[in-house]
Amino acid sequence: MTILVTGATGTVGRHIVAELLRAGESVRALTRDPAKAGLPEGVEIVQGDLADPGGLVSAFDGVTAVHLINFAGDGYAPVETGPQIVDLAVKSGVRRVTLLGGRAEGGLERALAGSDLEWTFLNPVEFMSNTLQWWAASVRAEGVVREPFGGRRSSLVHEADIGAVAAAVLIRGGHAGRTLVITGPEAITTAEKVDMLAAATGREIRFAELSEDEARAKWRGEGMTDDLIGFLLDALGNTPVEGRTVSRVVEEVTGRPARPFSQWAEENADAFRP
């Protein structure tokens, strides 16, 4: 069967593509800019955008399973074409769908839930790869992490495990109508993350815990909007239960344990070295 992966060049999408290829599946990857895709040999790359379902007819042709994302474009705006996408999937003969949630549930989820497709929603918690975005520059330059809420716990998940879960569901099914909360194998504090990163890099990394006011001033100086700052303070300071509770979804779906943060840190250690 041919499996279509949307968001194929994203953090998770690349791992889904790789897992499907390792399993010997025929993979078609949707991207807005094929020239910049940089995907492995053997992947059929097609151009398209979920915001424009009318241009996706050829991408869906002959496809039996699809991985979707619920956001579109560089600004991660919610997909507002859910009914059209689902209609196209049904007419194209798609049987199985996974949907990666990157924002609040919206029209695409509702359209899938109201269809006869075999759908599974994937809701990962905090990505381990966020550590690159938030910490790498200051660790490389100064050997320091500046962040509030050092004691907060997160069951953050390796992005490769999200890809492995998606690929397994697309290939084998067995989770129709379910919402899978995907986590790592442990709930660790911010301070513990710093210690694990220091061990992986072989260098001293200092954790400078910020107050909320200090964090607000730091992020504002980095150009963040007040709305984004408010969101971050709430998300970090009031991590929801599912974000700090370990699930067994990775092991249940893939047959192997989830990767710990210490492994992620070792794999990405060079990004934190001067």
Secondary structure as the mmCIF struct_conf table of DSSP 4:
data_model
#
loop_
_struct_conf.conf_type_id
_struct_conf.id
_struct_conf.beg_label_comp_id
_struct_conf.beg_label_asym_id
_struct_conf.beg_label_seq_id
_struct_conf.end_label_comp_id
_struct_conf.end_label_asym_id
_struct_conf.end_label_seq_id
STRN STRN1 THR A 2 VAL A 5
TURN_TY1_P TURN_TY1_P1 THR A 6 THR A 9
BEND BEND1 GLY A 10 GLY A 10
TURN_TY1_P TURN_TY1_P2 THR A 11 VAL A 12
HELX_RH_AL_P HELX_RH_AL_P1 GLY A 13 ARG A 22
TURN_TY1_P TURN_TY1_P3 ALA A 23 GLY A 24
STRN STRN2 SER A 26 THR A 31
BEND BEND2 ARG A 32 ARG A 32
HELX_RH_3T_P HELX_RH_3T_P1 PRO A 34 LYS A 36
HELX_LH_PP_P HELX_LH_PP_P1 LEU A 39 PRO A 40
TURN_TY1_P TURN_TY1_P4 GLU A 41 GLY A 42
HELX_LH_PP_P HELX_LH_PP_P2 VAL A 43 VAL A 43
STRN STRN3 GLU A 44 GLN A 47
TURN_TY1_P TURN_TY1_P5 LEU A 50 ALA A 51
HELX_RH_3T_P HELX_RH_3T_P2 PRO A 53 GLY A 55
HELX_RH_AL_P HELX_RH_AL_P2 VAL A 57 PHE A 60
TURN_TY1_P TURN_TY1_P6 ASP A 61 GLY A 62
STRN STRN4 VAL A 63 ILE A 69
BEND BEND3 ASN A 70 ASN A 70
STRN STRN5 PHE A 71 ALA A 72
TURN_TY1_P TURN_TY1_P7 GLY A 73 TYR A 76
STRN STRN6 ALA A 77 PRO A 78
HELX_LH_PP_P HELX_LH_PP_P3 VAL A 79 VAL A 79
HELX_RH_AL_P HELX_RH_AL_P3 GLY A 82 SER A 92
TURN_TY1_P TURN_TY1_P8 GLY A 93 GLY A 93
STRN STRN7 ARG A 96 LEU A 100
BEND BEND4 GLY A 102 ALA A 104
HELX_RH_AL_P HELX_RH_AL_P4 GLY A 107 ALA A 113
TURN_TY1_P TURN_TY1_P9 GLY A 114 GLY A 114
BEND BEND5 SER A 115 LEU A 117
STRN STRN8 GLU A 118 PRO A 124
BEND BEND6 GLU A 126 GLU A 126
STRN STRN9 PHE A 127 PHE A 127
TURN_TY1_P TURN_TY1_P10 MET A 128 SER A 129
HELX_RH_AL_P HELX_RH_AL_P5 ASN A 130 GLU A 142
BEND BEND7 GLY A 143 GLY A 143
STRN STRN10 VAL A 144 PRO A 148
TURN_TY1_P TURN_TY1_P11 GLY A 150 GLY A 151
STRN STRN11 ARG A 153 SER A 154
STRN STRN12 VAL A 157 VAL A 157
HELX_RH_AL_P HELX_RH_AL_P6 GLU A 159 ARG A 172
TURN_TY1_P TURN_TY1_P12 ALA A 176 GLY A 177
STRN STRN13 ARG A 178 ILE A 182
BEND BEND8 PRO A 185 PRO A 185
STRN STRN14 ILE A 188 THR A 189
HELX_RH_AL_P HELX_RH_AL_P7 THR A 190 THR A 201
TURN_TY1_P TURN_TY1_P13 GLY A 202 GLY A 202
BEND BEND9 ARG A 203 ARG A 203
STRN STRN15 ARG A 206 LEU A 210
HELX_LH_PP_P HELX_LH_PP_P4 SER A 211 SER A 211
HELX_RH_AL_P HELX_RH_AL_P8 GLU A 212 GLY A 221
TURN_TY1_P TURN_TY1_P14 GLU A 222 GLY A 223
HELX_RH_AL_P HELX_RH_AL_P9 ASP A 226 GLY A 237
TURN_TY1_P TURN_TY1_P15 ASN A 238 ASN A 238
HELX_RH_3T_P HELX_RH_3T_P3 VAL A 241 GLY A 243
BEND BEND10 ARG A 244 THR A 245
HELX_RH_AL_P HELX_RH_AL_P10 VAL A 249 THR A 254
BEND BEND11 GLY A 255 ARG A 256
HELX_LH_PP_P HELX_LH_PP_P5 PRO A 257 PRO A 260
HELX_RH_AL_P HELX_RH_AL_P11 PHE A 261 GLU A 267
TURN_TY1_P TURN_TY1_P16 ASN A 268 ASN A 268
HELX_RH_3T_P HELX_RH_3T_P4 ALA A 269 PHE A 272
#
